[in-house]
Amino acid sequence: MADGLRRLVGAESGRVLQEKLESWYRDYEINSCDQNLNRCCEIIELNSEIQGQLFTILNETSREGGHYAGVETIKTRLLPWLGTCFSCATSGRLFETNLSLTQDSIEKERQLRELASNQTFQLQELQEELTSTRLQLSHVQQDLAKTQLALEDTKTKSATTLLAAEDEIVQLKAALKTSCAQEKDALRKLDRLNDYEQQIQILRDEISILDAQKSVLQSRFVRSRSPSPRHSESKSPSPLPLRSCSPGRARRTNASRRACLVARFGDIYAQERLDAETLLRTYISDMEMVQRIIYIAAVESFHAAKTAYRQFKIRVRDTLSLGHSGPESLEDTVLDYIVRHEDLYDVQASVNEVIRSMNINPKISFPPEIDFIVISTLIRELCRVAFSMQTLVPPLDVAFGTDGELFSETKYHRSFDSDFTAALVAYHVWPALMENDVVIVKGEAVTKRGALWSRRSRSRSRSRSRSTSPLLAHHLSRSRSPSPLRSGSPRR
């Protein structure tokens, strides 16, 4: 329909018809009878063409509406018009009366059908709205049920999270309180250290004078204790060289030396320990065994250094007791001497003792083609630090630890590969540093479930399979030889 209507509009037939009518009207009086008839015929032909196109559009429009579409319009408008065009003029008023009655009845029937169709359409719309509302209500009920389930789940999770958060808050408060106390203690010690540094310059002059006076008094005392050259030659030589020392120096520098040694202990954990792990991994693929070896080396180093310190202190006391005099006590004098002359400590003997103890330790194993001497650098540094820590007041020591013990948050950090829900220690990675049974530097441990059972089974398997290599036996025989510390005076 749209194409036919577009063609009819584009042809401008109505405008042409209007122009012909106007032209005929202007020339009607001038034209002859034949000319006027010809003009009328042309207009009739043009009008018939337009009517033909309009009937074509009417036909196409009625087909587009469906089988029964447009019936009322055709009955009420087209058919009466056709009847008036083709009916005789004599039918007159009868025809018009019948036509008006027919039109009224048709109009009433049309109104009734429209009313019925409107009611039916409205009823269908109401039914569709009711169905849609029921579906929406069903969806809302389902969403409400899901929301209730989610709300219950959220409540349960929130309660669990709240309990965990409360426990964590309590732990954090305790940790914060401990940190504040440590910070206050550190600030007090720092203030003391600043006061010490201000007094150092004043005491240095006095110390130099006292050193000179003590040297003179010691030389006089030695000469007074030697009645004759022959008698002095019969005595055994002094096991320790007499060097000038500063009385009370060890106690004055105790805080600063403690801070330096604690920092050095942390540096060994951060640097030398990792270097030793890297070196051992080239020989041992088991990371647990590597960490066990390093931990036992640290513990044995402290044990060997403490033993060497006790022996060294006894020999120094025996030597200085012969000529001790002055306001300082003998213990303070011995401690000052050891602090001033830590280079006399035979660290190599302690290293040999540590290696010997590690060779007979049943908890660790080593490939037969190499020896524990490969980590002698780490052992040497630990022995030096441990020996120096014994000169502090009070001395520092490492915590005692056993496999399968209950994990303590105050003594150890958990390693990254630990089971954070386990309560027992599978093995230790690094010992904790203690002062009067108080932890000042935390160690590191690995926690795993079933740690005690796995430790026992591993110990039984190692005890059955452990054997001594030729190189290990050679090192054992070498480590049993008397150390320089036991056989003679300490090296200078």
Summary of the structure (lengths in Angstrom):
residues: 492
radius of gyration: 57.7
end to end distance: 122.1
largest distance: 186.2
contacts: 1288
relative contact order: 0.06
helix: 72%
strand: 5%
